[in-house]
Amino acid sequence: MTAENSILVGNFDGFTWIRCEGKGSFLTSPPLKDYAESRITSGERCLVIDLAACTGMDSTFMGTLAGLSTRLQPSEGKVQVAGVNERNRRSLEDLGLDFLLEIDPQDAVWQPSIDSIRHSLSPSVSSGFSGINDRARHVLEAHKVLSSASEENAKKFAGVVSLLEAEVAAKPDLDQ
């Protein structure tokens, strides 16, 4: 990640806040996922993804958000998205993710405290995945989640999923 593209995080009473600054991409989604997964493992049931400073999102980033939501749903957990601009909202809606994510919920407990929350965030210490095959597996997983969200997505990402499955299968132990 670069200074222009970073993930900032914070833990609060009842939710974890994760802010994407710059582009939400296959490069920024691994540290976001690492941090979110560690918080879910610790018992967190509400993740807030702050997109107010996010300049755009690729499909891997959106698939990562969808994957976190599907991981939390069985335990009555949720992913809420804050600060969504019109472009990012359209991207999420075009893939049907507005049914998996709560976008700018007006009744969220964090709404009155957004400014103080944003001022108290720290950079994520996770650097994401180190190996090429780790990244390929991450991108594959994100696109499988997107594909399972709708039939339209399954058609849209079928080629990407097939290519990544072949790549991962061809080099299963590359990073170990």
LOTOR-881975 format. One record per residue: residue in one letter; y, x, z of N, C-alpha, C in turn. Coordinates in nm, 2 decimals. Atoms other than C-alpha are relative to their C-alpha. Example, Ala and Ser with C-alpha at 12.3 -4.5 7.8 and 13.67 -1.06 7.14 Angstrom:
2
site residu:a&nv:-0.12&nu:0.09&nw:0.00&cav:-0.45&cau:1.23&caw:0.78&cv:0.12&cu:0.09&cw:0.00;
site residu:s&nv:-0.11&nu:-0.09&nw:0.00&cav:-0.11&cau:1.37&caw:0.71&cv:0.11&cu:-0.08&cw:0.08;
! end
This chain:
176
site residu:m&nv:-0.12&nu:0.08&nw:0.00&cav:0.00&cau:0.00&caw:0.00&cv:0.12&cu:0.09&cw:0.00;
site residu:t&nv:-0.13&nu:-0.07&nw:0.00&cav:0.36&cau:0.10&caw:-0.04&cv:0.10&cu:-0.07&cw:0.09;
site residu:a&nv:-0.11&nu:0.06&nw:-0.08&cav:0.68&cau:0.03&caw:0.15&cv:0.04&cu:-0.13&cw:-0.06;
site residu:e&nv:-0.04&nu:0.13&nw:0.07&cav:0.76&cau:-0.24&caw:-0.11&cv:-0.11&cu:-0.11&cw:0.01;
site residu:n&nv:0.11&nu:0.09&nw:-0.01&cav:0.42&cau:-0.40&caw:-0.06&cv:-0.07&cu:0.03&cw:0.13;
site residu:s&nv:0.06&nu:-0.03&nw:-0.13&cav:0.31&cau:-0.43&caw:0.30&cv:-0.04&cu:-0.13&cw:0.07;
site residu:i&nv:0.04&nu:0.11&nw:-0.08&cav:0.14&cau:-0.65&caw:0.55&cv:0.04&cu:0.03&cw:0.15;
site residu:l&nv:-0.04&nu:-0.01&nw:-0.14&cav:0.30&cau:-0.71&caw:0.89&cv:-0.07&cu:-0.10&cw:0.08;
site residu:v&nv:0.08&nu:0.09&nw:-0.08&cav:0.12&cau:-0.87&caw:1.18&cv:0.05&cu:-0.02&cw:0.14;
site residu:g&nv:-0.03&nu:0.03&nw:-0.14&cav:0.16&cau:-1.02&caw:1.52&cv:-0.10&cu:-0.10&cw:0.06;
site residu:n&nv:0.08&nu:0.10&nw:-0.07&cav:-0.05&cau:-1.21&caw:1.78&cv:0.09&cu:-0.08&cw:0.09;
site residu:f&nv:-0.08&nu:0.08&nw:-0.09&cav:0.10&cau:-1.50&caw:1.96&cv:-0.09&cu:-0.10&cw:0.06;
site residu:d&nv:0.08&nu:0.10&nw:-0.07&cav:-0.01&cau:-1.78&caw:2.19&cv:-0.04&cu:-0.11&cw:-0.09;
site residu:g&nv:0.05&nu:0.11&nw:0.08&cav:-0.22&cau:-2.00&caw:1.98&cv:-0.01&cu:0.03&cw:-0.15;
site residu:f&nv:0.01&nu:-0.03&nw:0.14&cav:-0.19&cau:-1.83&caw:1.64&cv:0.03&cu:0.15&cw:-0.03;
site residu:t&nv:-0.03&nu:-0.14&nw:0.05&cav:-0.18&cau:-1.50&caw:1.45&cv:0.08&cu:-0.01&cw:-0.12;
site residu:w&nv:-0.09&nu:0.00&nw:0.11&cav:0.10&cau:-1.43&caw:1.21&cv:-0.02&cu:0.12&cw:-0.09;
site residu:i&nv:0.02&nu:-0.11&nw:0.09&cav:0.04&cau:-1.22&caw:0.90&cv:0.11&cu:-0.02&cw:-0.12;
site residu:r&nv:-0.11&nu:0.01&nw:0.10&cav:0.34&cau:-1.15&caw:0.67&cv:-0.02&cu:0.09&cw:-0.12;
site residu:c&nv:0.01&nu:-0.08&nw:0.12&cav:0.31&cau:-1.03&caw:0.31&cv:0.14&cu:0.03&cw:-0.05;
site residu:e&nv:-0.13&nu:-0.03&nw:0.06&cav:0.61&cau:-0.84&caw:0.19&cv:-0.03&cu:0.07&cw:-0.13;
site residu:g&nv:0.03&nu:-0.05&nw:0.13&cav:0.62&cau:-0.77&caw:-0.18&cv:-0.11&cu:-0.08&cw:-0.06;
site residu:k&nv:0.11&nu:0.07&nw:0.08&cav:0.33&cau:-0.86&caw:-0.41&cv:-0.12&cu:-0.02&cw:0.09;
site residu:g&nv:0.13&nu:0.03&nw:-0.06&cav:0.02&cau:-1.03&caw:-0.26&cv:-0.10&cu:0.03&cw:-0.11;
site residu:s&nv:0.08&nu:-0.05&nw:0.11&cav:-0.24&cau:-0.85&caw:-0.46&cv:-0.14&cu:0.05&cw:0.05;
site residu:f&nv:0.13&nu:-0.06&nw:-0.03&cav:-0.59&cau:-0.69&caw:-0.47&cv:0.02&cu:0.12&cw:0.09;
site residu:l&nv:-0.03&nu:-0.11&nw:-0.09&cav:-0.42&cau:-0.40&caw:-0.29&cv:0.04&cu:-0.04&cw:0.14;
site residu:t&nv:-0.04&nu:0.04&nw:-0.13&cav:-0.26&cau:-0.59&caw:-0.01&cv:-0.10&cu:-0.10&cw:0.07;
site residu:s&nv:0.09&nu:0.09&nw:-0.06&cav:-0.54&cau:-0.84&caw:0.04&cv:-0.11&cu:0.06&cw:0.09;
site residu:p&nv:0.10&nu:-0.06&nw:-0.09&cav:-0.79&cau:-0.60&caw:0.20&cv:0.05&cu:0.02&cw:0.14;
site residu:p&nv:-0.05&nu:-0.01&nw:-0.14&cav:-0.57&cau:-0.51&caw:0.50&cv:0.03&cu:-0.14&cw:0.06;
site residu:l&nv:-0.02&nu:0.14&nw:-0.06&cav:-0.47&cau:-0.88&caw:0.54&cv:-0.14&cu:-0.05&cw:0.04;
site residu:k&nv:0.13&nu:0.05&nw:-0.04&cav:-0.84&cau:-0.97&caw:0.54&cv:-0.06&cu:0.07&cw:0.12;
site residu:d&nv:0.05&nu:-0.08&nw:-0.12&cav:-0.94&cau:-0.69&caw:0.78&cv:0.06&cu:-0.05&cw:0.13;
site residu:y&nv:-0.07&nu:0.04&nw:-0.12&cav:-0.68&cau:-0.80&caw:1.03&cv:-0.04&cu:-0.14&cw:0.03;
site residu:a&nv:0.03&nu:0.14&nw:-0.02&cav:-0.75&cau:-1.17&caw:0.99&cv:-0.14&cu:-0.01&cw:0.05;
site residu:e&nv:0.14&nu:0.00&nw:-0.05&cav:-1.12&cau:-1.11&caw:1.03&cv:-0.02&cu:0.05&cw:0.14;
site residu:s&nv:0.00&nu:-0.05&nw:-0.13&cav:-1.07&cau:-0.91&caw:1.34&cv:0.05&cu:-0.10&cw:0.10;
site residu:r&nv:-0.06&nu:0.10&nw:-0.09&cav:-0.86&cau:-1.19&caw:1.49&cv:-0.10&cu:-0.12&cw:0.01;
site residu:i&nv:0.10&nu:0.11&nw:0.00&cav:-1.12&cau:-1.46&caw:1.39&cv:-0.11&cu:0.04&cw:0.09;
site residu:t&nv:0.11&nu:-0.05&nw:-0.09&cav:-1.39&cau:-1.25&caw:1.56&cv:0.04&cu:0.00&cw:0.14;
site residu:s&nv:-0.05&nu:0.01&nw:-0.14&cav:-1.17&cau:-1.24&caw:1.87&cv:0.02&cu:-0.14&cw:0.05;
site residu:g&nv:-0.02&nu:0.14&nw:-0.05&cav:-1.16&cau:-1.62&caw:1.88&cv:0.12&cu:-0.07&cw:-0.06;
site residu:e&nv:-0.12&nu:0.06&nw:0.06&cav:-0.84&cau:-1.69&caw:1.68&cv:-0.05&cu:-0.12&cw:-0.09;
site residu:r&nv:0.03&nu:0.11&nw:0.08&cav:-0.85&cau:-2.03&caw:1.52&cv:0.12&cu:-0.05&cw:-0.09;
site residu:c&nv:-0.11&nu:0.04&nw:0.09&cav:-0.51&cau:-2.05&caw:1.35&cv:0.07&cu:0.13&cw:-0.05;
site residu:l&nv:-0.07&nu:-0.11&nw:0.07&cav:-0.38&cau:-1.79&caw:1.10&cv:0.12&cu:-0.06&cw:-0.07;
site residu:v&nv:-0.12&nu:0.04&nw:0.07&cav:-0.03&cau:-1.82&caw:0.97&cv:0.03&cu:0.11&cw:-0.10;
site residu:i&nv:-0.03&nu:-0.10&nw:0.10&cav:0.03&cau:-1.64&caw:0.64&cv:0.15&cu:-0.03&cw:-0.04;
site residu:d&nv:-0.15&nu:0.01&nw:0.03&cav:0.41&cau:-1.58&caw:0.59&cv:0.02&cu:0.06&cw:-0.14;
site residu:l&nv:-0.03&nu:-0.04&nw:0.14&cav:0.50&cau:-1.57&caw:0.22&cv:0.15&cu:0.00&cw:-0.03;
site residu:a&nv:-0.14&nu:0.01&nw:0.03&cav:0.88&cau:-1.58&caw:0.26&cv:0.05&cu:0.13&cw:-0.08;
site residu:a&nv:-0.04&nu:-0.12&nw:0.06&cav:0.91&cau:-1.22&caw:0.14&cv:-0.11&cu:0.05&cw:-0.11;
site residu:c&nv:0.10&nu:-0.03&nw:0.10&cav:0.61&cau:-1.24&caw:-0.11&cv:0.06&cu:-0.03&cw:-0.13;
site residu:t&nv:-0.05&nu:0.01&nw:0.13&cav:0.72&cau:-1.18&caw:-0.46&cv:-0.09&cu:-0.07&cw:-0.11;
site residu:g&nv:0.09&nu:0.06&nw:0.09&cav:0.41&cau:-1.32&caw:-0.62&cv:-0.14&cu:0.03&cw:0.05;
site residu:m&nv:0.14&nu:-0.02&nw:-0.05&cav:0.03&cau:-1.34&caw:-0.57&cv:-0.10&cu:0.00&cw:-0.12;
site residu:d&nv:0.11&nu:0.00&nw:0.10&cav:-0.27&cau:-1.25&caw:-0.78&cv:-0.11&cu:-0.08&cw:0.05;
site residu:s&nv:0.11&nu:0.09&nw:-0.04&cav:-0.59&cau:-1.44&caw:-0.78&cv:-0.09&cu:0.06&cw:0.11;
site residu:t&nv:0.07&nu:-0.06&nw:-0.11&cav:-0.76&cau:-1.19&caw:-0.55&cv:0.06&cu:-0.03&cw:0.14;
site residu:f&nv:-0.08&nu:0.03&nw:-0.13&cav:-0.49&cau:-1.24&caw:-0.28&cv:-0.03&cu:-0.15&cw:0.03;
site residu:m&nv:0.02&nu:0.14&nw:-0.03&cav:-0.52&cau:-1.62&caw:-0.32&cv:-0.14&cu:-0.03&cw:0.04;
site residu:g&nv:0.14&nu:0.01&nw:-0.03&cav:-0.90&cau:-1.60&caw:-0.31&cv:-0.03&cu:0.04&cw:0.14;
site residu:t&nv:0.01&nu:-0.05&nw:-0.13&cav:-0.87&cau:-1.40&caw:0.01&cv:0.05&cu:-0.11&cw:0.10;
site residu:l&nv:-0.05&nu:0.10&nw:-0.09&cav:-0.66&cau:-1.67&caw:0.17&cv:-0.10&cu:-0.12&cw:0.01;
site residu:a&nv:0.09&nu:0.11&nw:0.00&cav:-0.90&cau:-1.94&caw:0.06&cv:-0.13&cu:0.03&cw:0.08;
site residu:g&nv:0.11&nu:-0.04&nw:-0.07&cav:-1.19&cau:-1.74&caw:0.20&cv:0.02&cu:0.00&cw:0.15;
site residu:l&nv:-0.03&nu:0.01&nw:-0.15&cav:-1.02&cau:-1.71&caw:0.54&cv:-0.01&cu:-0.15&cw:0.04;
site residu:s&nv:0.00&nu:0.14&nw:-0.04&cav:-0.97&cau:-2.09&caw:0.54&cv:-0.14&cu:-0.05&cw:0.01;
site residu:t&nv:0.13&nu:0.05&nw:-0.01&cav:-1.33&cau:-2.16&caw:0.46&cv:-0.08&cu:0.06&cw:0.11;
site residu:r&nv:0.06&nu:-0.06&nw:-0.12&cav:-1.44&cau:-1.92&caw:0.73&cv:0.04&cu:-0.07&cw:0.13;
site residu:l&nv:-0.05&nu:0.06&nw:-0.12&cav:-1.23&cau:-2.10&caw:0.99&cv:-0.03&cu:-0.15&cw:0.01;
site residu:q&nv:0.03&nu:0.14&nw:0.00&cav:-1.31&cau:-2.46&caw:0.89&cv:-0.11&cu:-0.05&cw:0.09;
site residu:p&nv:0.11&nu:0.05&nw:-0.08&cav:-1.65&cau:-2.49&caw:1.06&cv:0.04&cu:-0.01&cw:0.15;
site residu:s&nv:-0.04&nu:0.00&nw:-0.14&cav:-1.48&cau:-2.41&caw:1.39&cv:0.13&cu:-0.07&cw:0.03;
site residu:e&nv:-0.13&nu:0.08&nw:-0.01&cav:-1.19&cau:-2.65&caw:1.34&cv:0.12&cu:0.09&cw:-0.01;
site residu:g&nv:-0.11&nu:-0.09&nw:0.02&cav:-0.97&cau:-2.36&caw:1.25&cv:0.08&cu:-0.03&cw:-0.12;
site residu:k&nv:-0.08&nu:0.02&nw:0.12&cav:-0.70&cau:-2.34&caw:0.99&cv:0.08&cu:0.12&cw:-0.04;
site residu:v&nv:-0.10&nu:-0.09&nw:0.05&cav:-0.48&cau:-2.13&caw:0.77&cv:0.12&cu:-0.08&cw:-0.04;
site residu:q&nv:-0.13&nu:0.06&nw:0.03&cav:-0.12&cau:-2.23&caw:0.76&cv:0.08&cu:0.10&cw:-0.08;
site residu:v&nv:-0.08&nu:-0.08&nw:0.09&cav:0.12&cau:-2.09&caw:0.50&cv:0.15&cu:-0.03&cw:0.03;
site residu:a&nv:-0.14&nu:0.02&nw:-0.03&cav:0.49&cau:-2.04&caw:0.59&cv:0.09&cu:0.07&cw:-0.11;
site residu:g&nv:-0.10&nu:-0.06&nw:0.08&cav:0.79&cau:-1.97&caw:0.38&cv:-0.04&cu:0.01&cw:-0.15;
site residu:v&nv:0.05&nu:-0.01&nw:0.14&cav:0.64&cau:-2.06&caw:0.04&cv:0.12&cu:-0.04&cw:-0.09;
site residu:n&nv:-0.10&nu:0.03&nw:0.10&cav:0.88&cau:-2.04&caw:-0.25&cv:-0.06&cu:-0.09&cw:-0.11;
site residu:e&nv:0.05&nu:0.09&nw:0.10&cav:0.84&cau:-2.27&caw:-0.55&cv:-0.11&cu:0.07&cw:-0.09;
site residu:r&nv:0.10&nu:-0.07&nw:0.08&cav:0.66&cau:-2.01&caw:-0.76&cv:-0.14&cu:0.02&cw:0.07;
site residu:n&nv:0.13&nu:-0.02&nw:-0.08&cav:0.40&cau:-1.93&caw:-0.49&cv:-0.07&cu:-0.13&cw:0.03;
site residu:r&nv:0.06&nu:0.14&nw:-0.03&cav:0.35&cau:-2.30&caw:-0.41&cv:-0.07&cu:-0.04&cw:-0.13;
site residu:r&nv:0.06&nu:0.04&nw:0.13&cav:0.28&cau:-2.37&caw:-0.78&cv:-0.13&cu:0.08&cw:-0.02;
site residu:s&nv:0.12&nu:-0.08&nw:0.02&cav:0.03&cau:-2.08&caw:-0.79&cv:-0.11&cu:-0.05&cw:0.09;
site residu:l&nv:0.10&nu:0.05&nw:-0.10&cav:-0.15&cau:-2.21&caw:-0.48&cv:-0.05&cu:-0.14&cw:-0.05;
site residu:e&nv:0.04&nu:0.14&nw:0.05&cav:-0.15&cau:-2.57&caw:-0.62&cv:-0.08&cu:0.01&cw:-0.13;
site residu:d&nv:0.08&nu:-0.01&nw:0.13&cav:-0.27&cau:-2.46&caw:-0.97&cv:-0.14&cu:0.03&cw:0.02;
site residu:l&nv:0.14&nu:-0.03&nw:-0.03&cav:-0.59&cau:-2.33&caw:-0.81&cv:-0.06&cu:-0.10&cw:0.10;
site residu:g&nv:0.06&nu:0.10&nw:-0.09&cav:-0.63&cau:-2.63&caw:-0.58&cv:0.00&cu:0.04&cw:0.14;
site residu:l&nv:0.01&nu:-0.05&nw:-0.13&cav:-0.57&cau:-2.43&caw:-0.27&cv:0.09&cu:-0.07&cw:0.10;
site residu:d&nv:-0.08&nu:0.09&nw:-0.09&cav:-0.32&cau:-2.68&caw:-0.12&cv:-0.10&cu:-0.09&cw:0.07;
site residu:f&nv:0.10&nu:0.08&nw:-0.08&cav:-0.64&cau:-2.86&caw:-0.01&cv:-0.07&cu:0.08&cw:0.10;
site residu:l&nv:0.07&nu:-0.09&nw:-0.10&cav:-0.77&cau:-2.56&caw:0.18&cv:0.10&cu:0.05&cw:0.10;
site residu:l&nv:-0.10&nu:-0.06&nw:-0.08&cav:-0.44&cau:-2.44&caw:0.32&cv:0.11&cu:-0.10&cw:0.04;
site residu:e&nv:-0.11&nu:0.08&nw:-0.04&cav:-0.17&cau:-2.61&caw:0.52&cv:0.13&cu:0.07&cw:-0.04;
site residu:i&nv:-0.12&nu:-0.06&nw:0.05&cav:0.15&cau:-2.53&caw:0.33&cv:0.12&cu:-0.05&cw:0.07;
site residu:d&nv:-0.12&nu:0.03&nw:-0.08&cav:0.47&cau:-2.52&caw:0.54&cv:-0.01&cu:-0.13&cw:0.08;
site residu:p&nv:0.01&nu:0.12&nw:-0.08&cav:0.35&cau:-2.78&caw:0.79&cv:0.12&cu:-0.01&cw:0.10;
site residu:q&nv:-0.12&nu:0.03&nw:-0.08&cav:0.66&cau:-2.93&caw:0.96&cv:-0.03&cu:-0.01&cw:0.15;
site residu:d&nv:0.03&nu:0.02&nw:-0.14&cav:0.48&cau:-3.00&caw:1.28&cv:-0.07&cu:0.12&cw:0.07;
site residu:a&nv:0.07&nu:-0.12&nw:-0.06&cav:0.34&cau:-2.65&caw:1.34&cv:0.07&cu:0.05&cw:0.12;
site residu:v&nv:-0.05&nu:-0.05&nw:-0.12&cav:0.39&cau:-2.50&caw:1.68&cv:0.10&cu:0.11&cw:-0.02;
site residu:w&nv:-0.09&nu:-0.12&nw:0.03&cav:0.56&cau:-2.19&caw:1.53&cv:0.13&cu:-0.03&cw:-0.07;
site residu:q&nv:-0.12&nu:0.03&nw:0.08&cav:0.82&cau:-2.37&caw:1.33&cv:0.14&cu:0.03&cw:0.07;
site residu:p&nv:-0.12&nu:-0.03&nw:-0.07&cav:1.10&cau:-2.34&caw:1.59&cv:0.03&cu:0.14&cw:0.02;
site residu:s&nv:-0.02&nu:-0.14&nw:-0.04&cav:1.04&cau:-1.97&caw:1.64&cv:-0.02&cu:0.10&cw:-0.11;
site residu:i&nv:0.02&nu:-0.09&nw:0.12&cav:1.01&cau:-1.83&caw:1.29&cv:0.08&cu:0.13&cw:0.00;
site residu:d&nv:-0.09&nu:-0.12&nw:0.00&cav:1.30&cau:-1.59&caw:1.32&cv:-0.05&cu:0.10&cw:0.10;
site residu:s&nv:0.04&nu:-0.09&nw:-0.11&cav:1.19&cau:-1.44&caw:1.65&cv:-0.14&cu:0.06&cw:-0.03;
site residu:i&nv:0.13&nu:-0.05&nw:0.03&cav:0.83&cau:-1.41&caw:1.53&cv:0.01&cu:0.11&cw:-0.11;
site residu:r&nv:-0.01&nu:-0.10&nw:0.11&cav:0.93&cau:-1.23&caw:1.21&cv:0.06&cu:0.13&cw:0.05;
site residu:h&nv:-0.06&nu:-0.12&nw:-0.06&cav:1.14&cau:-0.98&caw:1.42&cv:-0.09&cu:0.08&cw:0.09;
site residu:s&nv:0.09&nu:-0.07&nw:-0.09&cav:0.85&cau:-0.89&caw:1.64&cv:-0.13&cu:0.05&cw:-0.06;
site residu:l&nv:0.12&nu:-0.04&nw:0.07&cav:0.59&cau:-0.81&caw:1.37&cv:-0.01&cu:0.15&cw:-0.01;
site residu:s&nv:0.03&nu:-0.15&nw:0.02&cav:0.43&cau:-0.46&caw:1.33&cv:-0.08&cu:0.02&cw:-0.13;
site residu:p&nv:0.08&nu:-0.02&nw:0.12&cav:0.28&cau:-0.30&caw:1.02&cv:-0.15&cu:0.00&cw:0.04;
site residu:s&nv:0.14&nu:0.00&nw:-0.01&cav:-0.09&cau:-0.35&caw:0.98&cv:-0.05&cu:0.14&cw:0.00;
site residu:v&nv:0.06&nu:-0.14&nw:0.00&cav:-0.29&cau:-0.04&caw:1.07&cv:-0.11&cu:0.02&cw:-0.09;
site residu:s&nv:0.11&nu:-0.01&nw:0.09&cav:-0.57&cau:-0.12&caw:0.83&cv:0.05&cu:0.05&cw:-0.14;
site residu:s&nv:-0.04&nu:-0.05&nw:0.13&cav:-0.55&cau:0.07&caw:0.51&cv:-0.08&cu:-0.07&cw:-0.11;
site residu:g&nv:0.08&nu:0.07&nw:0.10&cav:-0.80&cau:-0.16&caw:0.34&cv:-0.12&cu:0.08&cw:-0.03;
site residu:f&nv:0.12&nu:-0.06&nw:0.04&cav:-1.10&cau:-0.04&caw:0.15&cv:0.02&cu:0.13&cw:-0.07;
site residu:s&nv:-0.02&nu:-0.13&nw:0.06&cav:-1.15&cau:0.32&caw:0.05&cv:-0.07&cu:0.02&cw:-0.13;
site residu:g&nv:0.08&nu:-0.03&nw:0.12&cav:-1.41&cau:0.31&caw:-0.22&cv:0.02&cu:-0.10&cw:-0.11;
site residu:i&nv:-0.02&nu:0.09&nw:0.12&cav:-1.40&cau:0.16&caw:-0.57&cv:-0.10&cu:-0.11&cw:0.01;
site residu:n&nv:0.09&nu:0.11&nw:0.00&cav:-1.71&cau:-0.04&caw:-0.51&cv:0.03&cu:-0.10&cw:0.12;
site residu:d&nv:-0.05&nu:0.09&nw:-0.10&cav:-1.57&cau:-0.18&caw:-0.18&cv:0.10&cu:-0.09&cw:-0.05;
site residu:r&nv:-0.11&nu:0.08&nw:0.06&cav:-1.27&cau:-0.30&caw:-0.37&cv:-0.06&cu:-0.10&cw:-0.10;
site residu:a&nv:0.06&nu:0.09&nw:0.10&cav:-1.49&cau:-0.44&caw:-0.65&cv:-0.07&cu:-0.12&cw:0.08;
site residu:r&nv:0.07&nu:0.10&nw:-0.07&cav:-1.70&cau:-0.63&caw:-0.39&cv:0.11&cu:-0.10&cw:0.06;
site residu:h&nv:-0.10&nu:0.08&nw:-0.05&cav:-1.38&cau:-0.76&caw:-0.23&cv:0.06&cu:-0.10&cw:-0.11;
site residu:v&nv:-0.06&nu:0.08&nw:0.11&cav:-1.23&cau:-0.88&caw:-0.56&cv:-0.11&cu:-0.11&cw:-0.05;
site residu:l&nv:0.10&nu:0.09&nw:0.04&cav:-1.57&cau:-1.04&caw:-0.65&cv:-0.01&cu:-0.11&cw:0.10;
site residu:e&nv:0.01&nu:0.11&nw:-0.10&cav:-1.59&cau:-1.23&caw:-0.32&cv:0.12&cu:-0.09&cw:-0.01;
site residu:a&nv:-0.12&nu:0.09&nw:0.01&cav:-1.23&cau:-1.36&caw:-0.36&cv:-0.01&cu:-0.09&cw:-0.12;
site residu:h&nv:0.02&nu:0.09&nw:0.12&cav:-1.31&cau:-1.49&caw:-0.71&cv:-0.11&cu:-0.10&cw:0.01;
site residu:k&nv:0.10&nu:0.10&nw:-0.02&cav:-1.63&cau:-1.65&caw:-0.60&cv:0.05&cu:-0.11&cw:0.09;
site residu:v&nv:-0.06&nu:0.11&nw:-0.08&cav:-1.44&cau:-1.84&caw:-0.33&cv:0.09&cu:-0.09&cw:-0.09;
site residu:l&nv:-0.09&nu:0.08&nw:0.09&cav:-1.18&cau:-1.95&caw:-0.59&cv:-0.09&cu:-0.09&cw:-0.09;
site residu:s&nv:0.08&nu:0.07&nw:0.09&cav:-1.46&cau:-2.05&caw:-0.82&cv:-0.07&cu:-0.12&cw:0.06;
site residu:s&nv:0.06&nu:0.11&nw:-0.08&cav:-1.62&cau:-2.27&caw:-0.55&cv:0.09&cu:-0.11&cw:0.03;
site residu:a&nv:-0.11&nu:0.10&nw:-0.04&cav:-1.29&cau:-2.45&caw:-0.49&cv:0.00&cu:-0.11&cw:-0.10;
site residu:s&nv:-0.01&nu:0.10&nw:0.09&cav:-1.31&cau:-2.64&caw:-0.81&cv:-0.08&cu:0.04&cw:-0.13;
site residu:e&nv:0.07&nu:-0.02&nw:0.12&cav:-1.50&cau:-2.68&caw:-1.14&cv:0.09&cu:0.07&cw:-0.10;
site residu:e&nv:-0.09&nu:-0.07&nw:0.09&cav:-1.19&cau:-2.58&caw:-1.33&cv:0.02&cu:0.15&cw:0.03;
site residu:n&nv:-0.01&nu:-0.14&nw:-0.04&cav:-1.16&cau:-2.26&caw:-1.13&cv:-0.13&cu:0.07&cw:-0.04;
site residu:a&nv:0.13&nu:-0.06&nw:0.04&cav:-1.53&cau:-2.19&caw:-1.19&cv:0.00&cu:0.04&cw:-0.14;
site residu:k&nv:-0.01&nu:-0.03&nw:0.14&cav:-1.47&cau:-2.20&caw:-1.56&cv:0.11&cu:0.11&cw:-0.03;
site residu:k&nv:-0.11&nu:-0.10&nw:0.02&cav:-1.14&cau:-2.00&caw:-1.54&cv:-0.04&cu:0.14&cw:0.04;
site residu:f&nv:0.04&nu:-0.13&nw:-0.05&cav:-1.30&cau:-1.72&caw:-1.34&cv:-0.14&cu:0.05&cw:-0.03;
site residu:a&nv:0.14&nu:-0.04&nw:0.03&cav:-1.65&cau:-1.71&caw:-1.48&cv:-0.02&cu:0.14&cw:-0.06;
site residu:g&nv:0.01&nu:-0.13&nw:0.06&cav:-1.59&cau:-1.40&caw:-1.69&cv:0.03&cu:0.11&cw:0.10;
site residu:v&nv:-0.03&nu:-0.10&nw:-0.10&cav:-1.43&cau:-1.21&caw:-1.41&cv:-0.11&cu:0.02&cw:0.10;
site residu:v&nv:0.11&nu:-0.01&nw:-0.10&cav:-1.71&cau:-1.30&caw:-1.17&cv:-0.12&cu:0.07&cw:-0.06;
site residu:s&nv:0.12&nu:-0.06&nw:0.07&cav:-1.98&cau:-1.20&caw:-1.43&cv:0.02&cu:0.15&cw:-0.01;
site residu:l&nv:-0.03&nu:-0.14&nw:0.01&cav:-1.81&cau:-0.86&caw:-1.49&cv:-0.01&cu:0.07&cw:0.13;
site residu:l&nv:0.01&nu:-0.06&nw:-0.14&cav:-1.77&cau:-0.79&caw:-1.12&cv:-0.14&cu:0.01&cw:0.05;
site residu:e&nv:0.14&nu:0.00&nw:-0.05&cav:-2.12&cau:-0.89&caw:-1.04&cv:-0.08&cu:0.11&cw:-0.07;
site residu:a&nv:0.07&nu:-0.11&nw:0.07&cav:-2.25&cau:-0.65&caw:-1.31&cv:0.04&cu:0.14&cw:0.05;
site residu:e&nv:-0.06&nu:-0.13&nw:-0.05&cav:-2.02&cau:-0.37&caw:-1.18&cv:-0.06&cu:0.03&cw:0.14;
site residu:v&nv:0.05&nu:-0.02&nw:-0.14&cav:-2.13&cau:-0.41&caw:-0.82&cv:-0.15&cu:0.03&cw:0.00;
site residu:a&nv:0.15&nu:-0.02&nw:0.01&cav:-2.50&cau:-0.44&caw:-0.91&cv:-0.03&cu:0.14&cw:-0.06;
site residu:a&nv:0.03&nu:-0.13&nw:0.06&cav:-2.48&cau:-0.12&caw:-1.12&cv:0.02&cu:0.12&cw:0.09;
site residu:k&nv:-0.03&nu:-0.11&nw:-0.09&cav:-2.34&cau:0.09&caw:-0.84&cv:0.00&cu:-0.05&cw:0.15;
site residu:p&nv:0.01&nu:0.06&nw:-0.14&cav:-2.46&cau:-0.07&caw:-0.51&cv:0.03&cu:0.09&cw:0.11;
site residu:d&nv:-0.02&nu:-0.09&nw:-0.11&cav:-2.44&cau:0.24&caw:-0.30&cv:0.10&cu:0.11&cw:-0.02;
site residu:l&nv:-0.10&nu:-0.10&nw:0.03&cav:-2.15&cau:0.42&caw:-0.45&cv:0.09&cu:0.05&cw:0.11;
site residu:d&nv:-0.09&nu:-0.03&nw:-0.11&cav:-1.93&cau:0.41&caw:-0.14&cv:-0.07&cu:0.04&cw:0.13;
site residu:q&nv:0.06&nu:-0.03&nw:-0.13&cav:-2.19&cau:0.48&caw:0.12&cv:-0.05&cu:0.14&cw:0.01;
! end
